[in-house]
Amino acid sequence: MRGWERLLRTLFDPDIQCHYPFRLSFDKFVYPAYADNIVDWNVLFYGSYETFELNLLASLADQIPDATFVDVGANVGHHALFMAAHAGTVHAFEPNPSMWPLIEEKLSINGVANVILHRCGLGPENQNLPLYVGTEHAEASLLKEANRNPLSNPVMVSVVRGDDFFPVNKIDKIDVIKMDIEGFEKYAIDGLKNHLARTRPMMMIELSETGKVQFDGFAAFVDTFPDDYDFYFCRRRPGLIVRFGLQPASERSYSDFVGNAFCIPGGRAALFAESTRGLVEPS
């Protein structure tokens, strides 16, 4: 219900939680977690993080035989683990070294063999870049201006151009991509343009205030993708009970939107419509 989140954050402020370990059932898996990470905090109280979007990603992958899911910005491995039960192969990209043991723990405990962890980020070219790691929630960004990230003592990490990295690592088939990299989404997409044009995956992209500055307007955001893509914004529906739906994207709705955008190629329109029946609001 509306107001529940505010109450939870008052009683169990995620900014001041200790490094308390816990385990929960998580779809078909066991989920080892720690209360001081915002993703795991959501799992503790809600069962998963961004549940609406997560279930939609799983539904899309379920309709594609042996689907390949690419998780760009894997963080603690939440999406990668969940999608391991719905995709044939999961490629998880995470440049932050402090996250790697958490991802590996989830995979090891569950005996998951179809998730491949790539210890790097995606960007417009192959290079080493400073990763600005936040003091809270293990947030990190390759952009200095991202929220709550200190500018001192960054960690140098590997960033690769997807169009170079994917062929060398035999990532030929891409069906669904989730990309949440704290404002760096545009640059990761720029480095993947050849593969996006060839494989035309369905994508979920986080649009933060910082990320929208990098895209510089709705028209520029649309032009970042290959032709014949449609775009939908995930929004809360009005009412006492918190529910989510999808709204066709437009210049007007883009101006005040912060959240996850689904980017769907024309060839997957019917599949997307089947997965989102009753969830798309009139534009």
C-alpha positions as a printed Julia matrix, in Angstrom:
283×3 Matrix{Float64}:
  0.0     0.0     0.0
  1.07    3.57   -0.53
  3.01    4.87    2.46
  4.36    1.44    3.37
  7.77    2.2     1.87
  8.05    5.38    3.92
  7.17    3.5     7.1
  9.71    0.77    6.36
 12.46    3.27    5.73
 11.63    5.02    9.0
 11.73    1.82   11.03
 14.52    0.06    9.12
 16.49    2.82    7.42
 18.54    1.14    4.64
 21.24    3.8     5.07
 22.15    2.6     8.58
 21.76   -1.18    8.44
 24.59   -3.37    9.68
 26.21   -6.06    7.52
 23.64   -8.61    8.67
 23.61  -11.86    6.65
 20.38  -13.68    5.83
 19.03  -16.2     3.34
 15.64  -16.4     1.67
 13.89  -18.47   -0.95
 14.17  -16.71   -4.3
 12.16  -18.17   -7.16
 13.87  -21.57   -7.63
 16.95  -20.65   -5.64
 18.32  -19.75   -2.22
 19.31  -16.1    -1.95
 22.24  -15.25    0.37
 22.17  -11.55    1.19
 23.27   -8.72    3.49
 20.96   -6.07    4.91
 23.27   -3.11    4.22
 22.87   -3.41    0.43
 19.81   -1.67   -1.03
 19.07   -4.52   -3.44
 19.22   -7.11   -0.66
 17.24   -4.81    1.65
 14.42   -4.93   -0.89
 14.67   -8.72   -1.09
 14.36   -8.88    2.7
 11.14   -6.86    2.81
  9.58   -7.45   -0.61
 11.0   -10.78   -1.76
 12.85   -9.23   -4.71
 14.09   -5.92   -6.11
 12.01   -4.13   -8.8
  9.62   -7.07   -8.79
  7.4    -5.84  -11.63
 10.3    -5.36  -14.02
 12.02   -8.56  -12.91
  8.95  -10.68  -13.63
  8.48   -8.99  -16.99
 12.09   -9.74  -17.99
 11.55  -13.37  -16.97
  8.31  -13.56  -18.97
 10.07  -12.23  -22.08
 12.91  -14.75  -21.73
 10.49  -17.61  -21.07
  9.0   -17.17  -24.54
 12.35  -17.55  -26.32
 13.9   -21.03  -26.55
 17.33  -21.07  -24.88
 17.26  -17.29  -24.44
 20.45  -15.32  -23.81
 20.09  -12.69  -21.1
 22.74   -9.99  -20.65
 22.87   -8.25  -17.25
 24.85   -5.02  -17.54
 25.5    -3.75  -14.04
 24.98   -7.01  -12.18
 25.68   -5.49   -8.74
 25.19   -8.29   -6.18
 23.88  -10.73   -8.8
 20.16  -10.37   -8.02
 18.9   -10.26  -11.62
 21.52  -12.71  -12.87
 20.49  -15.36  -10.35
 16.75  -14.91  -10.95
 17.15  -15.02  -14.72
 19.27  -18.19  -14.53
 15.97  -20.07  -14.14
 14.43  -18.39  -17.2
 17.25  -18.1   -19.73
 19.55  -20.63  -21.32
 22.61  -18.45  -20.67
 23.16  -15.35  -18.56
 26.12  -13.02  -19.13
 26.62  -10.79  -16.08
 28.84   -7.71  -16.43
 30.09   -6.1   -13.21
 33.27   -3.99  -12.93
 33.16   -3.45   -9.15
 35.55   -5.98   -7.49
 33.67   -5.82   -4.18
 30.59   -7.28   -5.89
 32.3   -10.32   -7.44
 32.37  -12.47   -4.25
 28.66  -11.74   -3.65
 27.75  -12.86   -7.15
 29.96  -15.93   -6.9
 28.4   -16.84   -3.54
 24.9   -16.86   -5.04
 25.98  -19.0    -7.97
 28.01  -21.43   -5.86
 25.35  -22.03   -3.19
 22.78  -22.84   -5.85
 25.07  -24.79   -8.16
 24.2   -22.45  -11.03
 26.26  -23.22  -14.12
 24.59  -21.09  -16.82
 25.68  -17.67  -15.5
 28.98  -16.29  -16.78
 30.47  -13.45  -14.74
 32.45  -10.91  -16.76
 34.56   -8.81  -14.4
 34.3    -5.62  -16.43
 31.87   -2.91  -17.45
 30.59   -1.94  -20.88
 31.45    1.37  -22.52
 32.22    3.1   -25.83
 35.83    1.82  -26.0
 38.27   -0.55  -24.33
 39.94    1.26  -21.44
 40.5     1.44  -17.7
 38.3     3.98  -15.95
 37.84    5.18  -12.36
 34.8     3.7   -10.63
 33.39    6.03   -7.99
 32.09    3.81   -5.21
 29.43    5.19   -2.9
 29.61    4.95    0.86
 26.06    3.59    1.07
 24.36    0.55   -0.48
 27.45   -0.4    -2.54
 26.35    2.07   -5.22
 29.0     2.81   -7.83
 29.25    4.75  -11.07
 31.74    5.44  -13.83
 30.49    9.05  -13.8
 31.73   11.58  -11.27
 28.38   13.32  -11.05
 26.33   10.26  -10.11
 24.47   10.67   -6.81
 26.11    9.91   -3.46
 29.42    8.75   -4.93
 32.61   10.31   -3.53
 35.16   11.69   -5.98
 38.19   10.67   -3.92
 39.96    7.3    -4.05
 38.13    5.78   -7.03
 38.8     2.16   -8.0
 40.32    1.65  -11.44
 38.28   -0.93  -13.37
 38.18   -2.51  -16.81
 35.61   -1.24  -19.32
 35.19   -2.96  -22.68
 33.49   -2.09  -25.94
 30.76   -4.65  -26.43
 31.2    -4.84  -30.2
 34.81   -5.93  -29.6
 34.26   -8.08  -26.51
 31.21  -10.06  -27.59
 32.7   -11.72  -30.73
 35.93  -12.67  -28.94
 33.91  -14.25  -26.12
 31.46  -15.96  -28.5
 28.44  -13.97  -27.34
 26.61  -14.18  -30.65
 22.97  -14.45  -29.61
 21.42  -11.7   -27.48
 17.71  -11.81  -26.68
 17.11   -9.68  -23.57
 19.33   -7.03  -21.97
 18.94   -5.34  -18.59
 21.16   -2.26  -18.19
 21.44   -0.35  -14.91
 24.83    1.36  -14.64
 24.18    4.62  -12.8
 24.06    7.05  -15.72
 26.59    5.34  -18.01
 23.92    3.59  -20.12
 24.35    5.77  -23.21
 28.04    4.98  -23.47
 27.52    1.24  -23.05
 24.91    1.32  -25.82
 27.26    3.31  -28.07
 29.79    0.48  -27.73
 27.17   -2.15  -28.62
 25.6    -0.57  -31.71
 26.73   -3.22  -34.2
 25.39   -6.05  -32.05
 22.13   -4.23  -31.33
 21.55   -3.64  -35.03
 22.26   -7.29  -35.86
 20.58   -9.13  -32.97
 17.9    -6.55  -32.06
 17.36   -7.6   -28.43
 14.61   -6.46  -26.11
 16.12   -4.14  -23.52
 15.35   -2.65  -20.13
 17.33    0.54  -19.52
 17.43    2.55  -16.31
 16.84    6.25  -16.94
 18.13    8.21  -13.96
 18.4    12.0   -13.85
 22.14   11.62  -14.47
 21.56    9.2   -17.33
 19.03   11.49  -19.01
 21.61   14.28  -19.04
 23.93   11.99  -21.02
 21.2    11.13  -23.57
 20.22   14.82  -23.86
 16.53   14.65  -24.71
 14.0    12.09  -25.89
 14.85   12.34  -29.6
 18.52   11.7   -28.86
 17.57    8.79  -26.6
 15.54    7.19  -29.42
 18.34    7.81  -31.93
 20.76    5.87  -29.71
 18.93    2.65  -30.71
 18.55    0.98  -34.11
 15.52    1.89  -36.21
 12.09    0.37  -35.55
 12.23    0.25  -31.75
  9.27    1.16  -29.56
  9.71    2.48  -26.02
  7.68    2.08  -22.83
  8.14    3.64  -19.41
  7.44    1.68  -16.23
  5.27    3.83  -13.94
  3.23    3.43  -10.8
 -0.48    3.27  -11.41
 -2.77    5.57   -9.37
 -4.6     4.1    -6.41
 -4.17    3.05   -2.8
 -2.46   -0.23   -3.72
  0.95    0.19   -5.34
  0.8    -1.35   -8.8
  2.87   -0.77  -11.89
  2.09   -0.5   -15.57
  3.72    0.53  -18.82
  3.19    3.79  -20.67
  4.19    4.33  -24.32
  7.09    6.77  -24.25
  6.86   10.24  -25.73
  8.68   13.54  -25.6
  6.17   14.79  -23.05
  6.35   11.76  -20.74
 10.16   11.65  -21.01
 10.54   15.12  -19.5
  9.58   14.07  -15.97
 10.32   10.35  -16.11
 12.86    8.58  -13.89
 12.81    4.8   -13.85
 13.08    1.82  -16.18
 12.37    2.0   -19.9
 11.59   -1.06  -22.01
 12.94   -0.84  -25.55
 11.31   -3.29  -27.95
 12.24   -4.0   -31.59
  9.43   -4.31  -34.13
 10.14   -8.0   -34.65
  9.39   -8.7   -30.98
  6.26   -6.55  -30.71
  3.87   -9.52  -30.62
  5.94  -11.33  -28.0
  6.07   -8.18  -25.86
  2.33   -7.64  -26.23
  1.68  -11.19  -25.05
  3.86  -10.67  -21.96
  2.31   -7.3   -21.1
 -1.37   -7.97  -21.77
 -3.34   -5.53  -19.62
 -0.23   -3.7   -18.43
  0.16   -1.03  -21.13
 -1.76    2.19  -20.44
 -3.12    4.38  -23.26
 -0.62    6.98  -24.43
